[in-house]
């Protein structure tokens, strides 16, 4: 078989790879980074930036890459069937003694399966992984061929976009163009620029940054460790219970049944005081509230959602074996956001001087 056949097949697969890299690179690249490069007179960044600044332009950019992927795949399949399948059919007749029609069918099916596997790996999965890992380099490296493709495919793009928009309107669905989403790093940069521009006070910037990075902290990072938490046994006599509550710096105390590894509820000090004032001593079981368990690896922003959903102010943090390892409260999360959280060295002192752990 002519080397030109293999060269054309390779070129079509590489063309498919190029459009995949261009699509995922343009959508995943940080616009702020491209803008900084453009400000530094980087030629390719200057060519790419207009597409990132306009949702409509980015939509056209992605649309052209999808046209390129589709066309290169279709041409690859048709060309392979016209060359590889035809060349392989006589070999199958000779090697396996197949009839002419059967050999052609087997050849076509085998080429289709083999080509699909190669196209999927080399033309889709690998380029996608590269673009996602190196979006800036990928977007800059493909901007020139993409601009040429925009000029070539513009008529097809207008027709196809018009047809797609018409079908969406008939189905009652509004058009949603491709948008460039901001990464946490970009948002952090925007916050810093707003502070430098005088739109945000330094304290406001710090609070916004803490909120932005809250999902990077886990429940274990923010909890009070179990050995620092005051816990009470379910069968504790009333006088001992009152004495424990009075000397504890916490407003919520985990209640365990027999062993601290088996937490069965949360005692709110306010509930105990109100019941004692109105009715006198009462069984601890009637005072405690249901316990909420939070996995220790749960992100802090998810902890907020869990507590809000279950209408709880505190939760027991558990490890993989559901063994209690600490206590986390709304106040811990607020302190993380507001920047009032003490250092680990100061935490035991604050807890022992009567600070309310709400």
C-alpha positions in Angstrom: 0.0 0.0 0.0 1.2 3.5 -0.9 2.9 5.5 1.9 0.6 8.3 0.9 -2.4 6.4 2.2 -0.8 6.1 5.6 0.3 9.8 5.5 -3.2 10.9 4.7 -4.8 8.8 7.5 -2.2 10.1 10.0 -2.9 13.7 8.9 -6.7 13.2 9.4 -6.2 11.8 12.9 -3.8 14.6 13.8 -6.4 17.1 12.4 -9.0 15.6 14.7 -6.5 15.9 17.6 -5.8 19.5 16.8 -9.5 20.5 16.9 -10.0 18.6 20.2 -7.1 20.4 21.8 -8.3 23.7 20.4 -11.8 23.2 21.8 -10.8 22.2 25.4 -7.9 24.6 25.5 -10.1 27.6 24.6 -12.8 26.7 27.1 -10.4 25.7 29.9 -7.8 28.5 29.6 -7.6 31.3 32.2 -8.7 34.4 30.5 -6.8 36.6 33.0 -3.6 34.8 32.1 -4.2 35.3 28.4 -4.9 39.0 29.0 -1.7 39.5 30.9 0.2 37.8 28.1 -1.6 40.0 25.6 -0.6 43.1 27.6 3.0 41.9 27.4 2.7 42.0 23.6 2.5 38.2 23.2 1.3 37.7 19.6 -0.7 34.5 20.0 -2.3 35.7 23.2 -3.4 38.9 21.4 -5.0 36.8 18.7 -6.8 34.5 21.2 -8.0 37.1 23.6 -10.9 38.5 21.4 -12.5 35.0 21.3 -12.3 34.7 25.1 -13.7 38.1 25.8 -16.9 37.6 23.8 -19.3 34.7 24.5 -20.5 34.9 20.8 -17.0 34.7 19.5 -16.1 31.8 21.8 -19.3 30.0 20.6 -18.1 30.4 17.0 -14.6 29.2 18.0 -16.0 26.1 19.6 -18.4 25.5 16.8 -15.6 25.6 14.2 -13.6 23.1 16.3 -16.7 20.8 16.4 -17.1 21.1 12.6 -13.4 20.2 12.2 -13.7 17.2 14.5 -16.8 15.9 12.6 -15.4 16.5 9.1 -12.0 14.9 9.9 -13.7 11.9 11.4 -16.1 11.4 8.5 -13.3 11.8 5.9 -11.1 9.5 7.8 -13.7 6.8 7.9 -14.6 7.2 4.2 -11.0 7.2 3.1 -10.1 4.2 5.2 -12.9 2.2 3.8 -11.9 3.1 0.2 -8.3 2.2 0.8 -7.6 0.0 3.7 -10.7 -2.1 3.4 -10.2 -2.6 -0.4 -6.6 -3.6 0.2 -7.3 -6.0 3.1 -10.1 -7.9 1.3 -7.9 -9.9 -1.0 -5.6 -10.8 1.9 -8.5 -12.2 3.9 -9.6 -14.2 0.8 -6.1 -15.7 0.5 -5.4 -16.3 4.2 -8.8 -17.5 5.4 -10.4 -18.7 2.2 -13.3 -16.3 2.4 -15.5 -15.6 -0.5 -15.3 -12.2 -2.2 -18.4 -10.7 -0.6 -17.6 -12.1 2.9 -14.0 -10.9 2.7 -15.1 -7.3 1.8 -17.6 -7.3 4.7 -15.1 -8.7 7.2 -12.5 -6.2 6.0 -14.8 -3.3 6.3 -15.9 -4.2 9.8 -12.3 -4.9 11.0 -11.1 -1.6 9.6 -14.0 0.3 11.2 -13.3 -1.3 14.6 -9.5 -0.7 14.5 -9.9 2.8 13.1 -12.5 3.7 15.8 -10.1 2.5 18.6 -7.2 4.5 17.2 -9.3 7.6 16.6 -10.8 7.4 20.1 -7.4 7.1 21.8 -5.1 9.2 19.6 -7.6 11.7 18.3 -9.9 12.2 21.3 -8.7 11.0 24.7 -5.0 11.8 24.6 -5.5 15.4 23.1 -8.3 16.1 25.6 -6.1 15.1 28.5 -3.3 17.2 27.2 -5.6 20.2 26.7 -7.0 19.9 30.2 -3.6 19.7 31.8 -2.0 22.4 29.7 -4.9 24.7 28.7 -2.8 27.9 28.2 -0.2 26.2 26.0 -2.9 24.3 24.1 -5.0 27.3 23.4 -2.0 29.4 22.2 -0.6 26.6 20.0 -3.9 26.1 18.1 -5.1 29.7 17.7 -3.5 30.2 14.3 -5.0 27.0 12.6 -8.3 27.8 14.3 -8.3 31.3 12.8 -7.7 29.8 9.4 -10.5 27.3 10.0 -12.8 30.1 11.0 -12.3 31.6 7.6 -12.8 28.4 5.8 -15.7 27.0 7.7 -17.6 30.3 8.2 -20.3 29.5 5.7 -20.9 26.1 7.2 -21.0 27.6 10.7 -23.6 30.1 9.7 -25.8 27.5 8.2 -25.4 24.9 11.0 -25.9 27.5 13.8 -29.0 28.8 12.1 -30.4 25.3 11.7 -29.6 24.5 15.4 -31.1 27.7 16.6 -34.3 27.1 14.6 -34.7 23.6 16.1 -34.1 24.9 19.6 -36.8 27.6 19.0 -39.2 24.9 17.7 -38.5 22.9 20.9 -39.1 25.9 23.1 -35.5 25.9 24.4 -33.5 29.1 24.7 -30.0 29.2 23.2 -27.1 28.9 25.6 -23.8 29.9 24.1 -20.4 28.8 25.4 -19.1 30.9 28.2 -15.7 31.2 29.6 -15.9 30.2 33.3 -13.6 31.7 35.9 -11.4 29.4 37.9 -10.8 30.0 41.6 -7.4 31.4 40.8 -8.9 33.9 38.4 -11.6 35.0 40.9 -8.8 35.3 43.5 -6.9 37.6 41.1 -10.0 39.6 40.4 -10.5 40.1 44.1 -6.9 41.3 44.5 -7.3 43.7 41.6 -10.5 45.1 43.1 -8.6 45.7 46.4 -5.7 47.4 44.5 -8.2 49.5 42.6 -9.9 50.7 45.9 -13.1 48.9 45.4 -12.5 46.5 48.3 -11.1 47.1 51.8 -8.3 44.8 52.8 -10.5 43.1 55.4 -13.2 42.6 52.8 -10.7 41.0 50.4 -9.5 38.6 53.1 -13.1 37.5 53.9 -13.8 36.9 50.2 -10.6 34.9 49.8 -11.5 32.8 52.8 -14.9 32.1 51.4 -13.5 31.3 48.0 -11.0 28.8 49.5 -13.4 27.3 52.1 -13.8 24.2 50.0 -10.1 23.5 50.4 -10.6 23.0 54.1 -12.1 19.9 55.6 -14.3 19.2 58.6 -11.2 17.7 60.3 -9.3 21.0 59.8 -11.9 23.1 61.5 -13.3 20.8 64.2 -12.5 20.8 67.9 -10.7 17.5 68.6 -12.5 14.9 70.8 -9.9 15.1 73.6 -10.7 18.8 74.0 -14.5 18.4 73.9 -16.5 18.0 77.1 -18.7 14.9 76.8 -21.2 13.4 79.2 -22.5 9.9 79.7 -26.2 9.3 79.1 -26.5 7.9 82.7 -24.7 10.8 84.5 -26.6 11.7 87.7 -28.3 15.1 87.6 -26.0 16.8 90.1 -22.9 15.6 88.3 -24.4 16.7 85.0 -25.1 20.2 86.3 -21.6 20.4 87.7 -20.1 19.3 84.4 -22.1 21.9 82.5 -21.2 24.7 84.8 -17.5 24.0 84.5 -17.5 23.4 80.7 -16.7 26.2 78.3 -19.0 24.7 75.7 -22.7 25.4 75.0 -23.2 22.0 73.3 -22.0 18.7 74.8 -22.0 15.4 73.0 -23.8 12.6 74.9 -22.5 9.1 74.8 -23.9 5.8 75.9 -21.3 3.8 77.8 -18.3 4.7 75.7 -17.3 8.0 74.0 -17.1 6.0 70.7 -20.9 5.8 70.8 -22.4 9.3 70.7 -26.2 9.2 70.8 -27.1 12.9 71.0 -26.1 16.5 71.7 -27.0 18.4 74.9 -27.6 22.1 74.5 -26.9 23.8 77.8 -29.7 26.3 77.2 -32.2 23.4 77.0 -31.0 22.0 80.4 -31.3 25.4 82.1 -34.7 26.1 80.7 -36.0 22.7 81.8 -34.5 23.0 85.2 -36.0 26.5 85.8 -39.5 25.4 84.6 -39.8 21.8 85.8 -36.7 20.9 87.8 -34.4 18.0 87.2 -35.1 15.8 84.1 -33.7 12.7 82.5 -30.8 13.5 80.2 -32.3 11.4 77.4 -35.3 13.8 77.3 -33.0 16.9 76.9 -30.6 15.8 74.2 -31.1 16.5 70.6 -30.4 14.1 67.6 -26.8 13.8 66.7 -25.6 14.9 63.2 -22.6 13.1 61.9 -20.2 14.6 59.4 -17.3 12.7 57.6 -13.9 14.1 58.6 -12.9 14.6 54.9 -16.1 16.5 53.9 -15.2 19.9 52.5 -16.0 22.9 54.8 -18.5 24.4 52.3 -20.4 21.1 52.2 -20.4 21.1 56.0 -22.3 24.4 55.9 -24.9 22.9 53.5 -25.2 19.8 55.7 -25.8 21.8 58.9 -28.3 24.1 57.1 -30.2 21.2 55.6 -30.5 19.3 58.9 -31.2 22.6 60.8 -28.3 21.8 63.2 -25.8 24.1 64.8 -23.3 21.4 65.7 -22.2 18.0 64.4 -20.0 15.1 65.4 -17.1 14.6 63.0 -16.5 10.9 62.4 -13.7 8.9 60.7 -14.0 6.2 58.0 -15.1 3.7 60.7 -17.7 6.2 62.0 -15.7 6.7 65.2 -16.2 10.2 66.7 -13.0 12.3 66.3 -14.3 15.8 67.1 -17.0 18.4 67.2 -17.7 21.1 64.6 -20.2 24.0 64.9 -21.5 26.9 62.9 -19.2 29.1 65.0 -16.1 27.2 63.8 -17.1 27.9 60.2 -17.9 31.6 60.9 -14.5 32.0 62.5 -12.9 30.5 59.5 -14.7 33.0 57.2 -14.3 36.1 59.4 -10.7 35.4 60.4 -11.3 35.3 64.1 -10.2 31.7 64.5 -7.4 31.5 67.1 -4.1 29.6 66.5 -3.9 26.0 67.6 -1.8 27.1 70.5 -4.4 29.5 71.7 -7.5 27.3 71.3 -7.2 25.3 74.6 -6.8 28.6 76.5 -9.9 30.1 74.9 -11.9 27.0 75.5 -11.0 26.9 79.1 -11.9 30.6 79.8 -15.6 30.3 79.2 -15.8 31.0 75.4 -19.2 29.9 74.1 -18.9 27.2 71.5 -22.3 27.9 69.8 
